[in-house]
């Protein structure tokens, strides 16, 4: 059974974490972005052109701007957002 990990954030750290987690065949990985446009760009280009240009997301990494969809059924949540936005994001 696959383990589902959701990464809250869509910057360089979130991208790096998603790549590392997706290396394991038993991992289902989702990146959540608060910005729908950025989520769409990540999902379609499979590259974080803003923070990590040239680094490609593995095919198995899903990207969404829907927080409910992102965390549904997640076994693990990884916070990969700047500290100054943690309170705003989690409330």
N, CA and C of each residue as an Amber inpcrd file, in Angstrom:
protein
   273
   0.8390000  -1.1870000   0.0000000   0.0000000   0.0000000   0.0000000
   0.8810000   1.2460000   0.0000000   0.5560000   2.1830000  -0.8470000
   1.3550000   3.4060000  -0.9800000   1.1450000   4.3280000   0.2160000
   2.1920000   5.0410000   0.5490000   2.1320000   6.0730000   1.5660000
   1.9110000   7.3910000   0.8600000   0.9340000   8.1720000   1.3460000
   0.6470000   9.4600000   0.7190000   1.2750000  10.5800000   1.5330000
   2.1170000  11.3670000   0.8690000   2.7450000  12.5310000   1.4860000
   2.3000000  13.7750000   0.7440000   1.8790000  14.7750000   1.5060000
   1.4900000  16.0510000   0.9230000   2.4540000  17.1140000   1.3990000
   2.9490000  17.8860000   0.4640000   3.8760000  18.9630000   0.7760000
   3.1170000  20.2710000   0.6610000   3.0370000  20.9940000   1.7720000
   2.3710000  22.2890000   1.7820000   3.4030000  23.3430000   1.4330000
   3.2290000  23.9450000   0.2830000   4.1710000  24.9050000  -0.2530000
   4.5490000  24.4920000  -1.6590000   5.0500000  25.4400000  -2.4280000
   5.3900000  25.1190000  -3.8210000   6.6650000  25.8160000  -4.2800000
   7.5100000  26.1230000  -3.3190000   8.7760000  26.7680000  -3.6540000
   9.8900000  25.7550000  -3.8560000  11.1090000  26.2230000  -3.7130000
  12.2780000  25.3790000  -3.9430000  12.3320000  24.2020000  -2.9760000
  12.0600000  24.4490000  -1.6900000  12.1100000  23.3670000  -0.7030000
  11.0280000  22.3310000  -0.9800000   9.8370000  22.7690000  -1.3110000
   8.7470000  21.8400000  -1.6350000   9.0980000  21.0010000  -2.8570000
   9.6730000  21.6300000  -3.8470000  10.0690000  20.9150000  -5.0600000
  11.1190000  19.8590000  -4.7400000  12.1320000  20.2420000  -3.9750000
  13.1910000  19.2990000  -3.6070000  12.6380000  18.1360000  -2.7850000
  11.7760000  18.4290000  -1.8230000  11.1760000  17.3650000  -1.0090000
  10.3490000  16.4150000  -1.8630000   9.5920000  16.9600000  -2.7990000
   8.7450000  16.1040000  -3.6410000   9.5900000  15.1580000  -4.4870000
  10.6980000  15.6540000  -4.9820000  11.5860000  14.8160000  -5.8000000
  12.1680000  13.6810000  -4.9620000  12.6250000  14.0020000  -3.7540000
  13.1980000  12.9720000  -2.8780000  12.1610000  11.9270000  -2.4780000
  10.9680000  12.3740000  -2.1170000   9.9230000  11.4290000  -1.7190000
   9.4720000  10.5630000  -2.8860000   9.3880000  11.1460000  -4.0720000
   8.9010000  10.4160000  -5.2490000   9.8840000   9.3570000  -5.7400000
  11.1140000   9.3850000  -5.2350000  12.0990000   8.3680000  -5.6220000
  11.6970000   6.9790000  -5.1400000  10.8340000   6.9220000  -4.1490000
  10.3970000   5.6440000  -3.5830000   9.0990000   5.2120000  -4.2530000
   9.0860000   4.0100000  -4.7780000   7.9430000   3.5140000  -5.5470000
   6.6590000   3.4580000  -4.7260000   6.7810000   3.3330000  -3.4140000
   5.5920000   3.2140000  -2.5740000   5.0690000   4.5620000  -2.0810000
   5.5060000   5.6500000  -2.6890000   5.1030000   6.9960000  -2.2820000
   4.1450000   7.6210000  -3.2860000   3.0890000   8.2090000  -2.7640000
   2.1880000   9.0450000  -3.5510000   2.4410000  10.4650000  -3.0430000
   2.8750000  11.3620000  -3.9130000   3.3140000  12.6900000  -3.4870000
   2.4590000  13.7670000  -4.1450000   2.0080000  14.7190000  -3.3190000
   1.2330000  15.8580000  -3.8060000   1.8580000  17.1400000  -3.2820000
   2.0060000  18.1170000  -4.1570000   2.4260000  19.4670000  -3.7680000
   1.1760000  20.3370000  -3.7470000   1.0050000  21.1000000  -2.6650000
  -0.0840000  22.0680000  -2.5980000   0.5020000  23.4710000  -2.7460000
  -0.0830000  24.2520000  -3.6390000   0.3010000  25.6500000  -3.8210000
  -0.8980000  26.5250000  -3.5140000  -0.7000000  27.5980000  -2.7590000
  -1.8180000  28.5030000  -2.4750000  -2.1930000  29.3230000  -3.6990000
  -1.3170000  29.3440000  -4.6910000  -1.5380000  30.1230000  -5.9020000
  -1.9810000  29.1890000  -7.0390000  -3.2550000  29.2610000  -7.4530000
  -3.7480000  28.3630000  -8.5040000  -2.9680000  28.4600000  -9.8160000
  -2.5370000  29.6510000 -10.1710000  -1.7720000  29.8210000 -11.4110000
  -0.4270000  29.0940000 -11.3280000   0.2290000  29.2360000 -10.1890000
   1.5160000  28.5560000  -9.9970000   1.3220000  27.0370000  -9.9780000
   0.2590000  26.5750000  -9.3300000  -0.0370000  25.1380000  -9.3100000
  -0.2420000  24.6170000 -10.7280000  -0.9810000  25.3550000 -11.5250000
  -1.2230000  24.9510000 -12.9190000   0.0880000  24.8970000 -13.6970000
   0.9280000  25.9120000 -13.5190000   2.2250000  25.9440000 -14.2110000
   3.1000000  24.7490000 -13.8160000   3.1380000  24.4490000 -12.5160000
   3.9320000  23.3090000 -12.0460000   3.4000000  21.9950000 -12.6160000
   2.0890000  21.8520000 -12.6190000   1.4830000  20.6100000 -13.0860000
   1.7020000  20.4090000 -14.5830000   1.5960000  21.4710000 -15.3600000
   1.7060000  21.3180000 -16.8160000   3.1550000  21.3060000 -17.3010000
   3.9970000  22.1790000 -16.7580000   5.3940000  22.2520000 -17.2100000
   6.2680000  21.1910000 -16.5370000   5.8220000  20.6930000 -15.3470000
   6.5850000  19.7180000 -14.5660000   7.9340000  20.2810000 -14.1330000
   7.9860000  21.6150000 -14.0100000   9.2230000  22.3140000 -13.6440000
   8.8560000  23.5430000 -12.8200000   9.6040000  23.7890000 -11.7430000
   9.3850000  24.9780000 -10.9330000  10.2580000  26.0920000 -11.5050000
   9.7540000  26.7290000 -12.5450000  10.5350000  27.7410000 -13.2710000
  10.8480000  28.9640000 -12.4230000  10.0480000  29.2210000 -11.3840000
  10.2620000  30.3930000 -10.5310000  11.4350000  30.2080000  -9.5680000
  11.4810000  29.0570000  -8.8960000  12.4950000  28.8640000  -7.8620000
  13.5930000  27.8560000  -8.2060000  13.2920000  26.8830000  -9.0420000
  14.2970000  25.8720000  -9.3930000  14.2500000  25.5680000 -10.8880000
  14.5770000  26.5480000 -11.7090000  14.5270000  26.2970000 -13.1520000
  15.4760000  25.1760000 -13.5530000  14.9820000  24.3410000 -14.4480000
  15.7900000  23.2360000 -14.9400000  15.6540000  21.9520000 -14.1410000
  15.0010000  22.0200000 -12.9850000  14.7900000  20.8320000 -12.1560000
  13.3690000  20.3390000 -12.4110000  13.2600000  19.1290000 -12.9270000
  11.9640000  18.5950000 -13.3350000  11.3050000  17.7920000 -12.2130000
   9.9740000  17.9220000 -12.1330000   9.2000000  17.1120000 -11.1990000
   8.9970000  15.7200000 -11.7840000   9.1300000  14.6950000 -10.9840000
   8.8230000  13.3500000 -11.4720000   7.3520000  13.2560000 -11.8840000
   7.0550000  12.3820000 -12.8220000   5.6850000  12.2300000 -13.3110000
   4.7000000  11.8820000 -12.2060000   5.1500000  11.1800000 -11.1950000
   4.2560000  10.7490000 -10.1250000   3.8750000  11.8140000  -9.1220000
   4.4120000  13.0070000  -9.2340000   4.0980000  14.0850000  -8.2980000
   2.8940000  14.8590000  -8.8190000   1.8440000  14.9190000  -8.0050000
   0.6510000  15.6910000  -8.3560000   0.7870000  17.0910000  -7.7720000
   0.1520000  18.0570000  -8.4110000   0.1720000  19.4400000  -7.9320000
  -1.2570000  19.9580000  -7.9380000  -1.6430000  20.6260000  -6.8510000
  -2.9920000  21.1700000  -6.7580000  -2.9930000  22.4540000  -5.9350000
  -4.0040000  23.2780000  -6.1570000  -4.2220000  24.4690000  -5.3380000
  -5.4040000  24.2430000  -4.3920000  -5.9790000  23.0590000  -4.4240000
  -7.1240000  22.7020000  -3.5830000  -6.6020000  22.0410000  -2.3060000
  -6.6380000  22.7800000  -1.1970000  -6.0750000  22.2790000   0.0590000
  -6.7930000  21.0270000   0.5400000  -8.1100000  20.9760000   0.3780000
  -8.8600000  19.8000000   0.8210000  -8.4400000  18.5560000   0.0440000
  -8.2980000  18.7040000  -1.2520000  -7.8590000  17.5960000  -2.0990000
  -6.4290000  17.1860000  -1.7380000  -5.5890000  18.1700000  -1.4670000
  -4.1760000  17.8970000  -1.1770000  -3.9940000  17.0740000   0.0930000
  -4.7540000  17.3890000   1.1360000  -4.5400000  16.7220000   2.4220000
  -5.4160000  15.4920000   2.6290000  -6.4070000  15.2850000   1.7730000
  -7.3080000  14.1370000   1.9290000  -6.5170000  12.8300000   1.8890000
  -6.6260000  12.0670000   2.9450000  -5.9760000  10.7620000   3.0010000
  -4.4680000  10.7860000   3.1700000  -3.9020000  11.9510000   3.4310000
  -2.4410000  12.0440000   3.5630000  -1.9680000  11.3610000   4.8450000
  -0.9310000  10.5710000   4.7110000  -0.2930000   9.9600000   5.8730000
   0.6820000  10.9330000   6.5280000   1.2870000  11.7780000   5.7020000
   2.2680000  12.7500000   6.1870000   2.0290000  14.1000000   5.5360000
   2.2020000  15.1570000   6.3250000   2.1920000  16.5250000   5.8150000
   3.5770000  17.1070000   6.0450000   4.1280000  17.6900000   5.0060000
   5.4400000  18.3280000   5.0880000   5.2240000  19.8210000   4.8940000
   5.6120000  20.6170000   5.8940000   5.5120000  22.0680000   5.7660000
   6.7640000  22.5810000   5.0840000   6.5910000  23.1330000   3.9050000
   7.7170000  23.6810000   3.1400000   7.3470000  25.0890000   2.7050000
   6.9630000  25.8770000   3.7000000   6.5720000  27.2660000   3.4440000
   7.4140000  28.1720000   4.3350000   7.6200000  29.4140000   3.9000000
   8.3920000  30.3400000   4.7290000   7.7320000  30.5310000   6.1040000
   8.5410000  30.6020000   7.1390000   8.0560000  30.7170000   8.5070000
   7.0520000  31.8500000   8.6770000   7.2770000  32.9670000   8.0330000
   6.3810000  34.1100000   8.2200000   4.9740000  33.8580000   7.6770000
   4.7810000  32.8010000   6.8880000   3.4620000  32.4960000   6.3370000
   2.8030000  31.2770000   6.9810000   3.4490000  30.6650000   7.9660000
   2.9010000  29.4500000   8.5700000   1.5420000  29.7110000   9.2110000
   1.4320000  30.7190000  10.0520000   0.1620000  31.0060000  10.7330000
  -0.9450000  31.2810000   9.7260000  -0.6670000  32.1110000   8.7480000
  -1.6550000  32.4540000   7.7230000  -2.1000000  31.2070000   6.9510000
  -1.1760000  30.3250000   6.6700000  -1.4740000  29.1290000   5.8850000
  -2.2750000  28.1120000   6.6810000  -1.9640000  27.9540000   7.9460000
  -2.5860000  26.9070000   8.7470000  -3.8630000  27.3260000   9.4600000
  -4.2610000  28.5700000   9.3210000  -5.5170000  28.9990000   9.9700000
  -6.5730000  29.3420000   8.9550000
